[in-house]
Amino acid sequence: MTRSWQRIVAIIAVAVLVLGGAVGLADHITIGKGARVAARSGLMHNVPDGETWCGYPAVPIKQFFRQTAILHKLANPSKKKESKE
C-alpha cells in the first residue's frame, strides 16, 4: 500500500515543482514540469507544464482571478449614477 506522500515525492523527483502549504492532491494526477500550485488549493485535475493553479477546486490562475472579480461585483453592487433629465 503506497501512501499519498510517496507518490508526491516521485512527482517532485522528476520535475521542478512548487506546492504551497496545505495543498490537497487527488489520486492519479499528473503535475507538469515547472508547475506551481498556490497554498490551500485543492488540486483535482492534471496541471500542464509551467502553469500556475490556485483555488478550491484549483483552476488556472487567470480563471481564478476572473471568478474572484465577478463574485466581488455580484456581492458588492455599485450604485449606478442617476442620469440627469
N, C-alpha and C positions, 0 to 999 in steps of 0.2 A: 504494500500500500504506500503510495507516494503522497507526501504532504504538499499542499499548495505552494509553500515557500521553496520547496526543492525544484519545482517547475519554474518558478520565477528566477531562481539562481541560474538555471540553464539558459533562459532567455537573455539575461544580463551578460552572461559569459560570451554570447555570440555577438552582441551589438552594444554600442554605447547607448544607454537608456537612462532617462531621468524620470523617476517617480517621486512625486511629492509625498508628504507624510499622510498616513491613514488612507491610502488609495485602496479601493476594493477591486479585485480582479475576478472575473468569471472564469470558469474552467474552459480549457481548449481554445484559447485565443492566441493570436499572433501579434506581436508588437514589433513594428519595423525598426530599422536602424535609425538612430538619431531621434526617435520619437520622444515626446515629453508628455507627461500626464500630470495635471495640476493636483495639488493637495485636496484631500477629501472628495475625490471623484470616484464614481462607480463605473468601471470600465467593463462593458458587456459585449463589445464588438471588436473586431480586428482593427488595429491602428496602422495606417500605411507609413512608409519610411518618411522621417523628417517632419511629421505633423505634430501639432500641439493640441491636445484634447483636454477639456475640463467639464465639470458639472456632474449632475447625478440625474439620469444616466449621462455618461460622458459623450460629448459631441465635439466636432472640430471647434476651435476657439472662436473663429469668426461667427459661426452659427450661434454659439453660446452668448456672445455679446449682443447679437441681434435679438435673440429671445429675451435677454435681460432688459434691453431698451424698450421692447414692445410691452413687456409686463409692467415696467415702470410707468409708461404712458397710460396704460389701462388703469393702473392703481391710483394714479395722480393726474386726473384730467385737468388740464388748464382751462381757465375761464376764457372763452372767446371774447374778443373786444366787440362791443356793440357798434354797429355801423351807424354813422350819422345820417339822418334822413331829413 
